[in-house]
Amino acid sequence: MKRYYFGIATIAILWGMLIAPVKVKAWSEHPLLAYPVLSSIPDLVKQKNIEAQSLKAFLIKEEAGLAKILKQYEDWAILNLPNYAPLPSELYFTPTGNPDDIVLRFLTAIRLNPNAKLRLYLHLLPNQGIGDRQTLNPTELTTLKDVSIMLQTRYVELKEGELVSPLDVLCTANDEPDYGFDLGLFEDNNTDYGKRYGFGPQPFGDPKLEYGSQAPFHMGFYHEAKIVYTFGPFLKHTYPEYRISLFKALSEYAFSTGNPYWGWRFMGWGMHYMGDMSMPYHTAPLPGMSAARMIWINLKAILGFPKSKNNAVQLVSNKHSVLEQFQWLVVREAYNNYENSALIAVLKENVPVVPYNNDFVRNVATAESVKRGKMVDKALKRYCPPLLVKDPNFEASKSKELDNLLNEIRAFKGNEGIEQLMSLLTEMMRSYNMYLKSYYVSIVSKS
Ligand SMILES: [Zn+2]
């Protein structure tokens, strides 16, 4: 019996590395996707401008009420979120009246990276002008060291009390969780806060890589075969449901107490994780691979033959990069032809919305995404050059082939390749649209 458990434990540990070089993001630049979705909600567009409010000002004003609502949230999460890691009691947000450490106390109570910058700012879309605002360098917004992708976007500073549209606040906040919110939160990430947050060791990925540590918060693996969880119990430790429900509770609280700026900003943060669930490589560790094969390649690795496992890891990482890059390139292109773009039209579509509830992420969003993942994986293998999706000796991310992806696909399969992938992306974007609207409706209907 003991040996059996030892076997499972070994497999579990080794398997942890199965999804080692996980990507940081699901979709690149969420506001490009969020804007068409949100600007098609008439009630939202009609909203009056609101005053920007710093986090510190909001917290000082609402300290007592937040302490209460966060305690209620914690009690709820323990009862309702499967595999939730309870908040250690010493991190509970307790009103002390001390403004000097209030931001830190709050960030540790919601278990975010305490170095998160959380400035007052706007993320401009490709067609939005700077006006008379000051631009901000990405390094003032993110804790990440590599800001290369952010250099393509313009960010402008907001001043305390400055009037701003709820739509802009919401779109801006949709990207923010990728700016370091969830980095270093596990006890083996070599951060002082990770040791205190109660999430235990990083469930998968390499804990030494700065980027990888956010993955368990932006990925939700809820639909693996039972046997896969038996051999890899760490796969149960993913936390998008926690983030989504926590930011929903905070958003509703902010609205109900007359702090609309934070109502919209918290809502946007939650939407980010909702949007991530429409990315198939964020809802299954190895989309398209059977449970039996996953277990088999892992067993071989344990027996000293890691090649199949390493290859699978590299290939899934490459396909993830390819899909993300494809989305980003075509969406950026769509902004050049915004009014006539079919992709933008899908994001604006008045889709039938499944009402949000506590199981939405698990039973609606990720269920759909996992199902689609198999098709997406097949299509990528069929329509993209083998070097990018079938060669485990090739690292796709940061390659010149990836930079030039649309031409690579055209050269390999002509326009058919682009069209087939576009039609799958269109389906993913329709889901993205629906998830955001469902979340939106669930929050505004309460305020
Ligand atoms: Zn994300």
Residues whose N, C-alpha, C, O or C-beta is under 5 A from the ligand:
A	BS01	ZN	V24 K25 A26 H218 D276
